[in-house]
Amino acid sequence: MAGAVFGIALTLVIMAGAELFTGNVMVMLQGMARGTVGAAQLMAVWVVSLFGSLVGSLGFAWMVSQGGTLAAKTSTGAPGPCQLLIDELVKAKNSATGPQLFWRSVLCNTHPRPWRRRRWWSPCPRPPPTGPSS
């Protein structure tokens, strides 16, 4: 289930045209390698992106906490399904080896780059087709 949620969330981020810190790292390092971006520009983008991610994640965590979903208990007072899910996820992550975690992070931070420049919608009308009409 967590894998499906991550994929959906990443798709929504890309479709909305939002930026991820990992994408900014890659793009700015490529710009530095090509000589089109200076060190000051790189650091400015990284700091703003990281700060924005921190503020957004803390805000989202606060909203989830205020919603009470994770703290919900069953009628008997036992931990609810969300708490049990989080406990299982933490146990699974803690049991993974270093190389497993490394390759998982590589896979999680690799996303289809062609989507980042293409919008799923456009305010501009499409040009008329140029081929023979059917």
Secondary structure in CASP SS format (residue, H / E / C, confidence):
PFRMAT SS
TARGET T0000
AUTHOR 0000-0000-0000
METHOD secondary structure of the structure
MODEL  1
M C 1.00
A H 1.00
G H 1.00
A H 1.00
V H 1.00
F H 1.00
G H 1.00
I H 1.00
A H 1.00
L H 1.00
T H 1.00
L H 1.00
V H 1.00
I H 1.00
M H 1.00
A H 1.00
G C 1.00
A C 1.00
E C 1.00
L C 1.00
F H 1.00
T H 1.00
G H 1.00
N H 1.00
V H 1.00
M H 1.00
V H 1.00
M H 1.00
L H 1.00
Q H 1.00
G H 1.00
M H 1.00
A H 1.00
R H 1.00
G C 1.00
T C 1.00
V C 1.00
G C 1.00
A H 1.00
A H 1.00
Q H 1.00
L H 1.00
M H 1.00
A H 1.00
V H 1.00
W H 1.00
V H 1.00
V H 1.00
S H 1.00
L H 1.00
F H 1.00
G H 1.00
S H 1.00
L H 1.00
V H 1.00
G H 1.00
S H 1.00
L H 1.00
G H 1.00
F H 1.00
A H 1.00
W H 1.00
M H 1.00
V H 1.00
S H 1.00
Q H 1.00
G H 1.00
G C 1.00
T C 1.00
L C 1.00
A C 1.00
A C 1.00
K E 1.00
T C 1.00
S C 1.00
T C 1.00
G C 1.00
A C 1.00
P E 1.00
G C 1.00
P H 1.00
C H 1.00
Q H 1.00
L H 1.00
L H 1.00
I H 1.00
D H 1.00
E H 1.00
L H 1.00
V H 1.00
K H 1.00
A H 1.00
K H 1.00
N H 1.00
S H 1.00
A C 1.00
T C 1.00
G H 1.00
P H 1.00
Q H 1.00
L H 1.00
F H 1.00
W H 1.00
R H 1.00
S H 1.00
V H 1.00
L H 1.00
C H 1.00
N C 1.00
T C 1.00
H C 1.00
P C 1.00
R C 1.00
P H 1.00
W H 1.00
R H 1.00
R H 1.00
R C 1.00
R C 1.00
W C 1.00
W C 1.00
S C 1.00
P C 1.00
C C 1.00
P C 1.00
R C 1.00
P C 1.00
P C 1.00
P C 1.00
T C 1.00
G C 1.00
P C 1.00
S C 1.00
S C 1.00
END
